[in-house]
C-alpha cells in the first residue's frame, strides 16, 4: 500500500521490482526500475538492476545502453562490465539466430 500513498517511494518501487523479477513478471520489473531511475538517475545499483531486468525482458539493446551509462561513470565496475558482456551476447544471439540448429560457419557468413 506504500506505493498507493506515495508513488515516488523508491524503497517500495525497489521491492516491487525485486518481487516482479522473482515472479517472472519482467515488464513489471522493468517498469519499477525505470521509475526508480527517473527518481534517482545516478544511483549505480538501481541502474544495474534495471539492466538485469531489461535482459530478462529480452531487451538487450536497452540493457547495452544502461551498461554504457554505468561504464561511462566507472569504467572498471566489474558488475557493469558483466552486464555489458551479457547484453552483448544476448544481442548477438538474437540477431544471428544462434539458438537454431545449423552450421555456425554459415551463420557467421550470413551476418
C-alpha positions in Angstrom: 0.0 0.0 0.0 3.0 2.3 0.2 3.0 3.0 -3.5 -0.7 3.9 -3.3 0.2 6.6 -0.8 3.4 7.7 -2.4 4.2 6.6 -5.9 7.7 8.1 -5.6 8.8 5.8 -2.7 12.0 4.3 -4.1 12.1 1.6 -1.4 8.6 0.4 -2.4 9.5 0.5 -6.1 12.6 -1.5 -5.4 10.5 -4.1 -3.6 8.1 -4.2 -6.5 11.0 -4.7 -8.9 12.5 -7.5 -6.8 9.2 -9.2 -6.3 8.3 -8.9 -10.0 11.7 -10.3 -11.0 11.2 -13.3 -8.7 7.8 -14.0 -10.1 9.0 -13.7 -13.7 7.0 -10.5 -14.4 9.8 -9.0 -16.3 8.0 -6.0 -17.8 6.7 -5.0 -14.3 10.2 -5.3 -13.0 11.5 -3.1 -15.8 8.7 -0.5 -15.1 9.6 -0.4 -11.4 13.4 0.0 -12.0 12.7 2.6 -14.7 10.6 4.6 -12.2 13.5 4.4 -9.7 15.9 5.6 -12.4 13.7 8.6 -13.0 13.8 9.4 -9.3 17.5 8.6 -8.7 19.3 8.7 -12.0 22.8 8.5 -10.6 22.5 5.5 -8.3 24.6 2.7 -9.7 22.8 -0.2 -8.0 19.5 0.9 -9.5 20.9 1.1 -13.0 22.4 -2.3 -12.7 19.1 -3.8 -11.5 17.4 -2.0 -14.5 19.9 -3.5 -16.9 19.4 -7.0 -15.5 15.6 -6.6 -15.7 15.9 -5.4 -19.3 18.0 -8.5 -20.1 15.3 -10.7 -18.6 12.7 -8.9 -20.7 14.9 -9.7 -23.8 15.6 -6.1 -24.4 19.4 -6.5 -24.9 19.8 -3.2 -26.8 18.3 -1.2 -23.9 20.5 -3.2 -21.5 23.6 -2.2 -23.5 22.6 1.4 -23.2 22.4 1.1 -19.4 25.8 -0.7 -19.3 27.3 2.1 -21.4 25.9 4.6 -18.9 27.4 2.7 -16.0 30.8 2.2 -17.6 30.9 5.9 -18.5 30.7 6.7 -14.8 33.1 3.9 -13.7 35.0 2.0 -16.4 36.4 -0.6 -14.0 33.0 -1.5 -12.5 33.0 -5.3 -12.7 29.3 -5.6 -12.4 28.7 -3.2 -15.2 31.3 -5.0 -17.4 29.5 -8.3 -16.7 26.2 -6.6 -17.7 27.9 -5.4 -20.9 29.1 -8.9 -21.8 25.7 -10.5 -21.1 23.8 -7.9 -23.1 26.3 -8.1 -26.0 25.9 -11.9 -26.1 22.1 -11.7 -25.9 22.0 -9.2 -28.7 24.3 -11.3 -30.9 22.3 -14.4 -30.2 19.1 -12.5 -31.1 20.4 -11.2 -34.3 22.1 -14.3 -35.6 19.6 -17.0 -34.8 22.3 -18.8 -33.0 19.9 -20.9 -31.0 18.6 -22.6 -34.1 20.2 -25.8 -35.4 22.7 -25.5 -38.2 26.3 -24.8 -39.2 27.9 -22.0 -37.2 30.1 -21.0 -40.2 27.1 -20.4 -42.4 25.6 -18.2 -39.6 28.8 -16.2 -39.4 28.8 -15.6 -43.1 25.2 -14.6 -43.0 25.9 -11.7 -40.6 
